[in-house]
């Protein structure tokens, strides 16, 4: 990891952004990461296909807390279509880059957001399987 990534993780763990259980959400999604045991619920308030508010709760680890906090800043005010195009590289552009084994922790909040959007759209899709395949391919290449 870089010094920038370390400082992002440290700062957002001290002062997480939008770490609370939203009461007036449009859609929420609770899932857990069986690899590192992060347990996260994401909450979205959506109006006219724009994410007005994002929050998260439960018991994420340090990397997930930092990435969810950064995610809050990256998706509020954005269209759900734009959010659906975001991936790990979006976090790298913001300075949060980790070793391949920790990438799932970085994108877990985004995965749950994308799955919540799928849930809202009732399209019967899930992005969770996609990241698992990518993650294990990356780990096997290392």
C-alpha positions in Angstrom: 0.0 0.0 0.0 1.1 3.6 -0.5 1.4 6.3 2.1 -1.7 7.9 0.6 -3.7 4.7 1.0 -2.5 4.3 4.6 -3.4 7.9 5.4 -6.9 7.5 3.9 -7.5 4.3 5.8 -6.3 5.9 9.1 -8.2 9.2 8.6 -11.5 7.6 7.7 -11.3 5.1 10.5 -10.9 7.9 13.0 -13.7 10.0 11.3 -15.9 7.8 9.2 -18.3 9.6 6.8 -22.0 8.7 6.9 -21.5 5.8 9.3 -25.1 5.6 10.7 -28.3 3.7 10.2 -30.4 5.9 7.9 -34.1 5.9 8.8 -35.7 7.4 5.6 -33.9 5.3 3.0 -35.3 4.3 -0.4 -33.5 1.0 -0.4 -31.0 -0.8 1.8 -28.9 -3.9 1.5 -27.3 -6.0 4.2 -24.6 -8.5 3.3 -21.3 -9.8 4.7 -18.0 -10.7 3.3 -17.3 -14.3 4.2 -13.6 -13.8 3.4 -12.8 -11.1 6.1 -16.1 -11.1 8.0 -17.0 -7.5 7.2 -20.7 -7.2 8.0 -22.2 -4.1 6.3 -25.6 -2.6 5.6 -25.8 0.2 3.0 -28.7 2.7 2.9 -29.6 4.8 -0.2 -32.0 7.6 -0.4 -32.8 7.9 -4.1 -34.9 10.6 -5.8 -35.3 10.9 -9.6 -32.6 8.2 -10.1 -30.1 10.4 -8.1 -28.5 9.2 -4.9 -29.3 12.0 -2.5 -27.9 10.3 0.6 -25.7 7.3 1.4 -24.9 5.7 4.7 -23.6 2.5 6.1 -23.6 0.6 9.4 -22.9 -2.6 11.2 -19.3 -3.8 11.7 -17.0 -3.2 8.8 -13.2 -3.6 9.1 -10.7 -0.8 8.7 -10.4 -1.0 4.9 -14.1 -1.3 4.4 -14.8 1.6 6.7 -12.4 3.8 4.8 -13.7 2.7 1.4 -17.4 3.2 2.5 -16.6 6.6 3.8 -14.8 7.5 0.6 -17.8 6.0 -1.3 -20.2 8.4 0.4 -18.2 11.3 -1.0 -18.1 9.7 -4.5 -21.7 8.7 -5.0 -23.9 11.3 -3.3 -25.4 13.5 -6.0 -24.6 11.0 -8.7 -27.1 9.1 -10.9 -27.6 5.5 -10.2 -26.5 4.7 -13.7 -23.2 6.4 -13.1 -22.7 4.6 -9.8 -23.3 1.3 -11.6 -20.2 2.0 -13.7 -17.9 2.5 -10.7 -15.4 -0.2 -9.6 -12.1 -0.7 -7.9 -10.3 1.7 -10.3 -12.5 4.5 -9.0 -11.0 4.1 -5.5 -7.5 3.9 -6.9 -8.2 7.3 -8.7 -9.0 8.7 -5.2 -5.8 7.4 -3.7 -7.1 4.2 -2.1 -5.1 1.3 -3.6 -4.5 -2.0 -1.7 -3.0 -5.4 -2.3 -5.1 -7.8 -4.4 -6.2 -9.8 -1.3 -7.8 -6.6 0.2 -9.6 -5.4 -3.0 -12.9 -7.0 -1.9 -12.7 -5.0 1.3 -12.3 -1.8 -0.8 -15.2 -2.6 -3.1 -17.6 -4.3 -0.6 -19.6 -1.1 0.1 -19.9 -0.4 -3.6 -20.9 -4.0 -4.3 -23.7 -3.7 -1.7 -24.7 -0.3 -3.2 -24.8 -1.9 -6.7 -26.8 -4.9 -5.4 -29.2 -2.5 -3.6 -29.7 -0.7 -7.0 -30.4 -4.1 -8.6 -32.9 -4.8 -5.8 -34.6 -1.4 -6.4 -34.7 -2.1 -10.2 -36.0 -5.6 -9.6 -33.7 -6.9 -12.3 -32.7 -10.1 -10.3 -29.0 -9.4 -10.8 -26.2 -9.5 -8.3 -22.7 -8.1 -8.6 -21.3 -10.2 -5.8 -20.3 -13.2 -7.9 -18.4 -11.1 -10.4 -16.0 -9.7 -7.8 -15.4 -13.2 -6.3 -14.3 -14.5 -9.6 -12.0 -11.5 -10.3 -10.6 -11.6 -6.8 -9.6 -15.2 -6.8 -8.1 -14.9 -10.3 -6.0 -12.0 -9.0 -4.9 -13.9 -5.9 -4.0 -17.0 -8.0 -1.9 -14.8 -10.3 0.2 -13.4 -7.4 
